[in-house]
Amino acid sequence: MAGVERHMYPGNNTPEGFFSYYQYILGQREADKIICIKGGPGVGKSTFMKKIGDTMLQEGHDVDFMHCSSDNHSLDGVVIRDKKIAMIDGTSPHIVDPINPGAVDSIIHLGDYWNEEGIRKNKEALINNNERIKSIFSRVYNYLAAAGKMYDNLCSIYESAIKHEELYKISAKIIGDELAHREISSIQGNIKKFFASAITPNGFEHYLDSLLKGCEKVYLIHAPVGVSSERMLNLFMEGAVYRGYSVEGYYCPMKPSTKLEHLLIPELRLAFITCNQYHTIDQSGLEMELIPIHLENIIRYDGIQYQESILADSKKKMEELLEKGIFCLGQAKKEHDELEKYYVPNMDFLKIDALRQDLTLKFSQR
């Protein structure tokens, strides 16, 4: 029987630039093994990790696939959860190096399997290509930063109109139903932080449906874009952690450091999912209990009527700027695909595949 497969993003393209939560993939104390994989574009890092992850999944192990926000068909990491093993792409922009070499971490450098002389023949083209990619990404983050300012307009206007007393009533009832009868623990639970959705060359993409596997109850928080559920979710997260439960917090790409957007409490088989035009779940065929929460009902719309035109204009401009940023991400990906062409013909993929098979066998035997 195959294991449980989940998908998420450990990093993201955001108004703050590239934002990384890689430090949460697998902690040093909890890990049995962390492998940092090095090498240039096109050397096979993503395929190497994916094939090992797929094999372990078929053997019945639970696997998290960590996707790249600049190419969501590519992987930046794989975690074999029940074996406490992680493989992580350790190259730019999310450079990862061993913290406790030998005890926890090791390095696999796929550059050991390339023909350096063949790559060096394209030195000028490689340098020019990398410079173009760097330039394009600076445009990406300028557009996203501008979109972030428009998003700030939406948030601040809606925040002034929220009936906070109603928000706390809803929160208190859920905490009473789900957590109040559980004892406060002397040992706090752990918090892991990731992204369920990302700003990618294909637009906004998310893996919410895969994250709900194993959940028995899901609170669906319906809210217009800009209406924040983070205050409510932070209360739930704090309540769970103080009761000794480990949680997974999934953050908003538009406010990556502060805005908690989705929350999973795996031990309780409980999830809180914020739904809006950019991310919602397919409810057809779901067997868990779904409980809707409508935050649009606790907004004093009459109090912000005078800013209606600003709301509409900010939302429109935000969407236009996001589209421009996404277009530039597409350009960067095309350049990256060109860059890979200089590496692929110069790789010994047979030896890399033999290494993969050997590593897979070692993982299976651990």
C-alpha positions as CSV (number, residue, x, y, z in Angstrom):
1,M,0.0,0.0,0.0
2,A,1.4,3.4,-1.0
3,G,2.2,6.0,1.6
4,V,0.6,9.4,2.0
5,E,1.7,12.0,-0.6
6,R,1.6,15.8,0.1
7,H,2.8,18.8,-1.8
8,M,3.8,22.3,-0.7
9,Y,6.3,25.2,-1.2
10,P,9.2,25.9,1.2
11,G,9.9,29.2,-0.5
12,N,8.0,31.8,-2.6
13,N,8.2,34.8,-4.9
14,T,6.7,37.7,-2.8
15,P,6.6,41.5,-2.4
16,E,9.6,41.0,-0.1
17,G,11.6,39.2,-2.8
18,F,12.3,35.5,-2.6
19,F,11.2,34.4,0.9
20,S,12.4,31.1,2.4
21,Y,11.0,28.8,5.0
22,Y,13.6,26.2,4.2
23,Q,14.8,26.1,7.9
24,Y,11.5,24.4,8.7
25,I,11.8,21.5,6.2
26,L,13.3,19.2,8.8
27,G,14.9,20.3,12.1
28,Q,18.4,19.2,13.1
29,R,17.2,17.5,16.2
30,E,14.3,15.6,14.6
31,A,16.2,14.6,11.5
32,D,17.8,11.2,11.0
33,K,19.5,12.4,7.7
34,I,19.5,15.7,5.7
35,I,21.2,15.6,2.3
36,C,22.1,18.9,0.6
37,I,22.2,18.5,-3.2
38,K,24.4,20.8,-5.1
39,G,24.9,21.4,-8.8
40,G,24.0,23.7,-11.7
41,P,20.7,24.0,-13.6
42,G,19.8,21.0,-15.6
43,V,22.1,18.6,-13.7
44,G,19.1,16.5,-12.5
45,K,18.6,17.6,-8.9
46,S,14.8,17.7,-9.1
47,T,14.5,14.4,-11.0
48,F,17.0,12.8,-8.6
49,M,14.8,13.8,-5.6
50,K,11.5,13.0,-7.3
51,K,12.4,9.5,-8.3
52,I,13.6,8.7,-4.8
53,G,10.4,10.2,-3.3
54,D,8.2,8.2,-5.7
55,T,10.0,5.0,-4.9
56,M,9.7,5.5,-1.1
57,L,6.0,6.4,-1.6
58,Q,5.4,3.2,-3.4
59,E,7.1,1.3,-0.6
60,G,4.5,2.7,1.8
61,H,6.4,5.7,3.3
62,D,4.8,9.1,3.7
63,V,6.5,11.7,1.5
64,D,6.3,15.5,1.3
65,F,7.2,17.0,-2.1
66,M,8.6,20.5,-1.8
67,H,8.0,22.5,-5.0
68,C,9.9,25.4,-6.6
69,S,7.9,28.6,-6.8
70,S,9.8,29.7,-10.0
71,D,8.9,26.4,-11.7
72,N,6.3,24.4,-9.8
73,H,6.9,21.3,-11.9
74,S,10.4,21.2,-10.4
75,L,11.3,20.2,-6.8
76,D,13.4,22.0,-4.2
77,G,13.1,19.2,-1.7
78,V,11.7,15.9,-0.6
79,V,10.9,14.7,3.0
80,I,10.4,11.1,3.8
81,R,8.4,11.8,6.9
82,D,8.3,8.5,8.7
83,K,12.0,7.9,8.1
84,K,12.9,11.6,9.1
85,I,15.0,11.9,5.9
86,A,15.2,15.1,3.8
87,M,16.8,15.9,0.5
88,I,17.1,19.6,-0.2
89,D,18.3,21.6,-3.3
90,G,21.1,23.6,-1.7
91,T,21.6,26.1,-4.6
92,S,20.7,29.7,-5.1
93,P,18.4,31.5,-4.2
94,H,17.8,29.2,-1.2
95,I,21.4,28.2,-0.4
96,V,21.5,25.4,2.1
97,D,24.7,24.1,3.7
98,P,25.3,21.4,6.3
99,I,24.9,22.6,9.9
100,N,26.0,19.4,11.6
101,P,28.1,17.6,9.0
102,G,28.3,13.8,9.5
103,A,26.0,13.8,12.5
104,V,22.9,14.9,10.5
105,D,23.9,16.5,7.2
106,S,25.8,15.5,4.1
107,I,26.4,16.8,0.6
108,I,25.8,15.3,-2.8
109,H,27.4,17.4,-5.5
110,L,26.0,16.4,-8.9
111,G,28.8,18.6,-10.4
112,D,31.0,15.5,-9.8
113,Y,29.3,14.0,-12.8
114,W,29.6,16.7,-15.3
115,N,32.1,17.4,-18.1
116,E,33.5,20.7,-17.0
117,E,35.5,21.2,-20.2
118,G,32.2,21.0,-22.2
119,I,30.5,23.5,-19.9
120,R,33.4,26.0,-20.0
121,K,33.0,26.2,-23.8
122,N,29.8,28.1,-23.2
123,K,31.3,30.4,-20.5
124,E,30.2,33.7,-22.1
125,A,26.7,32.5,-23.0
126,L,26.3,31.1,-19.5
127,I,27.4,34.4,-17.8
128,N,25.1,36.4,-20.1
129,N,22.2,34.1,-19.5
130,N,22.6,34.3,-15.7
131,E,22.8,38.1,-15.9
132,R,19.6,38.2,-17.8
133,I,17.8,36.0,-15.3
134,K,19.1,38.2,-12.4
135,S,17.8,41.3,-14.2
136,I,14.4,39.8,-14.9
137,F,13.9,38.7,-11.3
138,S,14.6,42.2,-10.1
139,R,11.7,43.3,-12.4
140,V,9.6,40.5,-10.9
141,Y,10.1,41.7,-7.4
142,N,9.5,45.3,-8.3
143,Y,6.1,44.4,-9.7
144,L,5.3,42.2,-6.7
145,A,6.4,44.9,-4.3
146,A,4.0,47.4,-6.0
147,A,1.2,44.8,-6.0
148,G,1.9,44.4,-2.3
149,K,1.2,48.1,-1.7
150,M,-2.1,47.8,-3.4
151,Y,-2.8,44.7,-1.2
152,D,-2.0,46.8,1.8
153,N,-4.7,49.2,0.8
154,L,-7.3,46.4,0.7
155,C,-6.1,45.1,4.1
156,S,-6.1,48.4,5.9
157,I,-9.6,49.4,4.6
158,Y,-11.2,46.0,5.5
159,E,-9.4,45.9,8.9
160,S,-11.1,49.2,9.8
161,A,-14.5,47.6,9.1
162,I,-14.1,44.2,10.8
163,K,-16.5,43.6,13.7
164,H,-13.7,42.4,16.0
165,E,-16.1,41.3,18.8
166,E,-17.8,39.0,16.3
167,L,-14.4,37.6,15.2
168,Y,-13.5,36.8,18.8
169,K,-16.8,35.2,19.4
170,I,-16.3,32.9,16.4
171,S,-12.7,32.1,17.6
172,A,-13.8,31.5,21.2
173,K,-16.5,29.0,20.1
174,I,-14.1,27.0,17.9
175,I,-11.4,27.0,20.6
176,G,-14.1,25.8,23.1
177,D,-15.2,23.1,20.7
178,E,-11.8,21.9,19.6
179,L,-9.2,22.8,22.3
180,A,-10.6,24.0,25.6
181,H,-11.2,20.4,27.0
182,R,-7.6,19.5,26.3
183,E,-5.0,20.0,29.0
184,I,-2.3,22.7,28.8
185,S,1.1,20.9,28.3
186,S,4.4,21.5,30.0
187,I,6.0,20.8,26.7
188,Q,5.0,23.1,23.8
189,G,4.3,21.7,20.4
190,N,6.5,22.6,17.4
191,I,5.6,25.0,14.6
192,K,6.5,24.5,11.0
193,K,6.0,27.2,8.4
194,F,5.5,26.7,4.7
195,F,3.4,27.9,1.8
196,A,0.4,26.1,0.4
197,S,0.2,28.4,-2.6
198,A,2.8,30.3,-4.7
199,I,3.2,33.0,-7.3
200,T,4.6,31.0,-10.2
201,P,5.2,31.5,-14.0
202,N,1.8,29.8,-14.4
203,G,0.1,32.2,-12.1
204,F,-1.2,31.4,-8.6
205,E,-0.8,27.7,-7.9
206,H,-1.7,25.8,-4.7
207,Y,-1.6,22.3,-3.2
208,L,-4.3,22.7,-0.6
209,D,-6.1,19.5,-1.6
210,S,-3.1,17.3,-1.0
211,L,-2.5,18.8,2.5
212,L,-6.0,17.8,3.7
213,K,-5.2,14.0,3.4
214,G,-5.9,12.4,6.8
215,C,-8.0,15.3,8.1
216,E,-11.3,14.5,9.7
217,K,-12.6,18.1,10.1
218,V,-11.9,21.2,8.1
219,Y,-13.0,24.8,8.9
220,L,-13.4,26.6,5.6
221,I,-12.8,30.4,6.2
222,H,-14.5,32.3,3.4
223,A,-13.1,35.8,3.1
224,P,-12.7,38.5,0.3
225,V,-9.1,39.1,-0.7
226,G,-7.6,41.5,1.8
227,V,-9.8,40.3,4.7
228,S,-7.5,38.7,7.1
229,S,-8.1,35.5,9.0
230,E,-4.6,35.6,10.6
231,R,-5.8,36.9,14.0
232,M,-8.2,34.0,14.3
233,L,-5.7,31.4,13.0
234,N,-2.9,32.7,15.3
235,L,-5.3,32.1,18.3
236,F,-5.9,28.5,17.2
237,M,-2.2,27.9,16.6
238,E,-1.2,29.3,20.0
239,G,-4.0,27.3,21.7
240,A,-2.8,24.1,20.0
241,V,0.9,24.6,20.7
242,Y,0.4,25.4,24.4
243,R,-1.5,22.1,24.6
244,G,1.5,20.2,23.2
245,Y,0.3,19.8,19.6
246,S,2.7,20.4,16.7
247,V,1.2,22.5,14.0
248,E,1.9,23.4,10.4
249,G,1.3,27.1,9.4
250,Y,0.9,28.0,5.8
251,Y,1.6,31.7,5.0
252,C,0.3,34.1,2.4
253,P,2.7,34.9,-0.5
254,M,1.6,38.6,-0.3
255,K,2.6,38.8,3.4
256,P,5.0,35.9,3.8
257,S,6.4,36.7,7.2
258,T,3.2,37.6,9.1
259,K,0.0,36.5,7.4
260,L,-1.0,33.0,8.5
261,E,-3.4,31.8,5.9
262,H,-4.0,28.0,6.6
263,L,-3.4,25.9,9.7
264,L,-3.0,22.2,10.1
265,I,-3.0,20.4,13.5
266,P,-2.1,16.8,12.2
267,E,-2.5,15.0,15.6
268,L,-6.1,16.3,15.9
269,R,-6.7,15.6,12.2
270,L,-7.9,19.2,12.1
271,A,-7.4,21.9,9.4
272,F,-8.3,25.6,8.9
273,I,-8.3,26.7,5.3
274,T,-8.8,30.3,4.0
275,C,-10.8,30.3,0.8
276,N,-10.8,33.2,-1.7
277,Q,-10.4,33.7,-5.5
278,Y,-6.7,32.6,-5.4
279,H,-7.1,29.4,-3.4
280,T,-10.0,27.2,-2.6
281,I,-10.5,23.4,-2.3
282,D,-12.4,20.9,-4.4
283,Q,-15.1,19.8,-2.1
284,S,-16.5,17.0,-4.3
285,G,-15.7,13.6,-3.0
286,L,-14.3,14.8,0.3
287,E,-15.3,12.6,3.3
288,M,-14.2,14.8,6.1
289,E,-16.6,17.2,8.0
290,L,-16.6,20.7,6.4
291,I,-17.6,23.7,8.5
292,P,-17.9,27.0,6.7
293,I,-17.0,30.4,8.4
294,H,-18.1,33.5,6.5
295,L,-15.9,36.4,7.4
296,E,-17.6,38.6,4.8
297,N,-20.6,38.6,7.2
298,I,-18.7,40.4,10.0
299,I,-17.6,43.5,7.9
300,R,-19.3,46.8,8.4
301,Y,-19.7,47.7,4.7
302,D,-21.5,50.9,5.4
303,G,-18.4,52.1,7.3
304,I,-16.2,51.8,4.3
305,Q,-18.6,52.8,1.6
306,Y,-16.8,56.1,1.1
307,Q,-13.6,54.1,0.1
308,E,-15.4,51.8,-2.3
309,S,-13.7,53.3,-5.3
310,I,-10.3,53.0,-3.6
311,L,-11.0,49.3,-2.8
312,A,-12.0,48.6,-6.5
313,D,-9.0,50.6,-7.9
314,S,-6.5,49.0,-5.5
315,K,-7.8,45.5,-6.3
316,K,-7.6,46.1,-10.1
317,K,-4.1,47.6,-9.9
318,M,-3.0,44.8,-7.6
319,E,-4.2,42.2,-10.2
320,E,-2.6,44.0,-13.1
321,L,0.8,44.3,-11.2
322,L,0.6,40.6,-10.3
323,E,0.0,39.7,-13.9
324,K,3.1,41.7,-14.9
325,G,5.2,40.0,-12.2
326,I,3.9,36.6,-13.4
327,F,4.7,37.4,-17.0
328,C,8.3,38.3,-15.9
329,L,8.5,35.0,-14.0
330,G,7.6,33.3,-17.3
331,Q,10.5,35.2,-19.0
332,A,12.9,34.1,-16.3
333,K,11.8,30.5,-16.6
334,K,12.5,30.6,-20.4
335,E,16.0,31.9,-19.7
336,H,16.5,29.3,-17.1
337,D,15.4,26.6,-19.6
338,E,18.0,27.9,-22.0
339,L,20.6,27.8,-19.3
340,E,19.9,24.1,-18.7
341,K,20.8,23.3,-22.3
342,Y,24.4,24.1,-21.6
343,Y,24.5,21.5,-18.8
344,V,22.3,18.7,-19.9
345,P,24.6,17.4,-22.8
346,N,27.6,17.5,-20.4
347,M,26.1,15.3,-17.6
348,D,26.7,11.6,-17.0
349,F,23.2,10.7,-16.1
350,L,23.9,7.0,-16.1
351,K,26.2,7.5,-13.1
352,I,23.8,9.8,-11.4
353,D,21.1,7.2,-11.8
354,A,23.3,4.6,-10.3
355,L,23.9,6.9,-7.4
356,R,20.2,7.4,-7.0
357,Q,19.5,3.7,-6.9
358,D,22.2,3.1,-4.3
359,L,20.9,5.9,-2.1
360,T,17.3,4.6,-2.5
361,L,18.4,1.2,-1.3
362,K,20.2,2.7,1.7
363,F,17.0,4.7,2.6
364,S,14.9,1.5,2.3
365,Q,17.2,-0.3,4.7
366,R,17.4,2.4,7.4
